[in-house]
Amino acid sequence: MKKHLLLTAAAALFSTNSFADVTRHALPNNNPFPISRAVEVTPDTTLIFHAGMTPGPVNAEAEKGSREYYGDTETQALSVFKRLEGSFTDLGVDFGDVVKMQVFLVGDPSMDGKMDFGGFMKAYTKYFGTEAQPNKPSRSAFQIAGLAGGPNMLIEIEVVLAKPE
């Protein structure tokens, strides 16, 4: 009887789908910056390569493409994260499932053409490395010449997510 129970338990253990193991490697020297040095996912994980998302208007009544229409980098980043959140809900994932992020920042004319990395980080740290959502993706950020959305659009974010099967 004991042997039968043991075999039944082992069969059940190996026949069920386990949740994906995602290992997030911290930055060296206890660096508190809210990204992971690297992220590993197990073979039983579905990877979702999410297209880049750009911001929606913060003031749809303003002239399309104006600074007032889109807002500053922080405002635009918050808009992108809100839009990603809606898409994630449809896909059955959330910000905790993001394993890789690429951020494309256009130089801000009000900052002598330099990217507003600080503005981006103010928005980013509301979604990653928080008590409510401690998972941190590996991430790259780039300053680029422009986005297809036109003038005063300052940010596009694309992500890869790991979804357990």
N, C-alpha and C positions, 0 to 999 in steps of 0.2 A: 504494500500500500504506500509506504513512504517513498519507494523508488518511483512509483507511478506519479505521485504528487510532484516529486522533484522533476521528472521528465516533462510533465505538463507545464510546470512553472517555467522551465527553461525554454520550452517551445513557445510559450506565450511571450516571453521576454524577447526572443529573437525574431518572432514573426510580426511584431508591432513596429510601426514607424516611430523612430525616436526623434525627438526634436533636434534640430541642427545645433551643433556646437560651434559657437563663434568665439574665437579667442582674440581679444584686443590687447595688443602689446603697447604698454605705456611708453611715453617718451623717457629717455635716459635721465638719470640723476633726479628723479621725482619731480621733473618739470611739470608745473600745473597747467600749462597751456592746454586748452580743451580739444586736443586731437589725439588720435592714436598713431604711434610710429608705424604700425602695421596691423592688419586684421586678417585672420585666417578663418576660413569656413570649411566645413566638412563636405564630403561628396554628396550627402543626402540633403543638400540645400539647393533650392531654386534661386538663381541669381536673376534679379530684375534690373535691367539697364534702363533707367528712366531718362527720357529725353530732357534736354535743358529747358528750364522754365524761366520766363522773364516776368517782370512785374505788371500788374494791371494799373490802371490810373488811380491815383489817390484823390484826384479832383477831376472828375469826368467833365465838369463844366468849364474847366480851363482850356486854353488853346491846346489842341492835340500836339504832343511832342514837346511841350514847354516844360520848364522846371516845375511849375506849379501843377502840371498834369501828372507827373510821375513822382515828384518829391525828391528828397536827398537819398543818399546811398542806404542809410539805415531804414528809411521808410520803404524804399524799394525792396530791400532784403526781406523785411517783414512781410511785404506783399507776396514775394516769391515763396517764402516759407508757408504762408497761408494757402497759397495755390497748390503747393506740393502736398500739404496736409489733406486737402480735398481729394487729390489724386490717389494718395496713399490709402485713404479710406476705401475708395473704389477697388483698390488692388489687394486689400486685406493685410496691409502692413502699416507700420508707423515709423516715427523718427528713430526709435530704438533699433530698427532693422537696417538703417543706413550704415554701410560698411566703407563706402568710398564717396568722396565729394570733390567735384571740381567747380571752382568759382571763377567766373570771368568778370573782371571789373574794368569798366571804362574810366579813364582819367576824368576827374570832376573839374569842370571849368572854374568852379569857385575855390579850388585848391591848386591853382596853377597847373592843371592838367595831371595831377597825381591822383592815383586811386585812393579812395577813402576806406582804407582797410579797417580803421577804427570804427567807422560807422557800420560796416559789415559785421564786425565782431560784436557790436552792441546787440544786433539782431540775432546773430548766431548763438550767443551764449544764453539766449532765452529758450533755445530748443535742444542744446547739446551740453553735456557735462553738468546738468542740474541735478538736484536731489530727486526730482520727479522723473528725469530721463538722463541717467548717468552715462549711457553709451556714447562713445566718441568715435566718429569715423576717421579713417585716414583721409587727409585732405590736402588739396593743392589750391592755391589762389594765384591768378595771373592778371596782370594789367594788359588790356588789349586796346586796339585802336578804336573799335566801335562794334556795335551790335546791329543786327538786321532790323531791329525795331525802330531805329532812327535816333535823332538827336535827343539828348537828355535821358535816354535809357542807359542806366549805369551798371546793371548787373544781370547775369544769367547764371543759373546754378543747375548742374546735372549731378545725378547720384546713381550709385549702384546699391541695391538692397539685397539682403540675404533673407529669404523666406523659407522656413522649415517646410518640408514636404509632408 
